[in-house]
Amino acid sequence: MLDSMIRIAGIANESVVDGPGLRSTIFFQGCRHGCKGCHNPETWDPEGGSPVRLRDLIPKLRLNPLITGVTFSGGEPFLQAIAAAELGCFLKEQGLNLWVYTGYKWEYLLKNSMSSGFNELLNIADVLVDGPFQIENKSLQLPFRGSGNQRLIQVSESIKTGEIIQWQPTNSFVMKI
């Protein structure tokens, strides 16, 4: 278990900007979207960053009792969806919530859910932040996203209803004590 390899650009421990509560954020390496004004262009090169075995990554996340969740950011986590889903399953078993940022739109992911690991990663995510960053829609006023076209989607509820159910701060995750 946790023998898969992923390529990451880095980790942010104790982040408060990548979802609600105190979180660990993993920045996946590799992205094909090439968004103008991207906050992390150093993550675009699929050969950049560092390869790491999932079991060796876990201790680097420093999952202390105050951490409420983990965020997969990028780069593009869906380019490494199989390993990301494996890691996400482990983290969910630890009682953590999972947010996944992607440049893909929800509709694209559902249409291509048979792609390698897409369905598995979608089904373990609590919230999906979808859509490419658009500099013309950039806003510093939006919680947990960079541009107004991006949506905070409650995954399980959206799958159940067949409609996009957006996450709202009133639906925030309860901090573990």
N, C-alpha and C positions, 0 to 999 in steps of 0.2 A: 504494500500500500504506500501511496505517495512516492512512487519511484519515477514518475514522469518528470520530464525536464520542461522548464519554461525559460524564456529569455525576458529579463526585466531590465528596465532603465533605472529603477531604484524603489525605495520604500520611504514613505513618510509615516513615522510613528507619532501617535497622539495628534492627529489632524482634527480640526473642527470645521473645515471648509468643504469636505468631500462627502457630506451627508450629516445627519443629525447625531449629536452626541460626540463622544471621544472615539476616534476611529484609527485604524491602521489602514494606510492606502498603499496598494501595490501598483506601480506604473509599469504596464506591460510594454515590451519593446516591439516595434513594427507597426506601421500604419500606412494605409494606401489612400486615405482621404485627402491629405495635403491641404487642410483648411488654412486659408489666408488668415494670418493673425493668431495662429495656433499658440497656445500657452506652452506646449511641450514639443517643439519641432525636433528636438534631439531624440525623440522616441520614434521617429518615422522609419529610420533605417532598420530593416529586419535583421541585419547582421550586427547591429550595434548592441549596446548594453552588455549584460552578463548572463550566461546560461547558469541556471541553478536547479538542482533537484528539489522537488516540492518538500520533501522531508527536511532538507537543509534550510529551506526558506522559513519554515514555521518558527524556529527560535528567533529569527531576525525580526519577526513581526512584534515581538515583545508584548504579547497579549496579556496585559495585566488586568486585574478585576474591574478597572474603570473603563476599559475598552468595551463599547457597546456593539461595535460592528467593524466590518472590513469593507473597503471599497476597492474595486478593480477599475483602474483608470488606464490612461495610455499616453500614447500609442492606442492600439485597438485590441482589447481582450478577446474579441471574437476571432481574431486571427490565430489564437491559441486556445480555442474553445474547449477542446477535449481536456487538456491539462487544467485549464481554468475551472472547468466544472468539477474535476476531481478535487482540486484545492477547495473550491466553494463548498462541496459536500462535507469535507472535513471540518471546515470552519462553522458550518451550520450545526454540525454535531456537537460543537463546543458551545452552542447557545448564542452564537453571534448572528447578527443580521448582515445581509450582503447587498450592497449597491454595486451596480455595474454601469460604467459610462461607455457609450459606444457612439461612433459617428454614423452608424447605420440607423435607419428609421425602424420603428416597431413593425410596420407593415412588411418591410423587406425581410426582417428576421423571421417573422411568421411564415412568409411565403417560401423562405429558404430553410425552414426548420430542419429539413432532412440533411442539410450540410453538416459536415463533420463537427459534432459537438454543439451546434447552435441550440437545439432543443434542450439538451441537458443543462447548458449554462442558463438559458432562459428560465427553466423550471426551478432552479435553485435560487435565483435572484429574488430578493424582496422588492427592490426598486430598480428600474432601468431608466437611466438618463439617456434619451435617444436623440439622434440627429447630429449633423455636423455643426461645428462652431461656425457661425456666420458673423463676420466682423461688422457688417452693416446692421445687425440686430444685437450687437454687444450691449450688455447692461450690467452694471455693477450692483443694481438694485435687486436682481433676481437671486433667490436662495439656491445655492448648490448647482448653479449652471452659469454658463458664460454668455449665452445669447437667447433671445426670446423665442426662437423656433424650437429650442430643446424642451422636451417634456420629461417630467418626473412621473414615471408610470408604475403603479402598483401592479406587479406582474401577476400574482396568483388571482387577484380579483378580476383583472382584465382578461385573463385566459378563461376564467369561469363564465364571465358574462358575455364574452365576445366583443366587448366595447372597451375602449381605453378609459381606465379609471386613473385619474391623476392623483399622485400623492400630495397631501396637504400637510402643512406643519401641525395641524390639530391631530393628525394621524401619526404623529411622531412616535418613535420607538421608546419604550420605557427603559430608563437606565437601570442596569443591574446593580444591586447592592450586595 
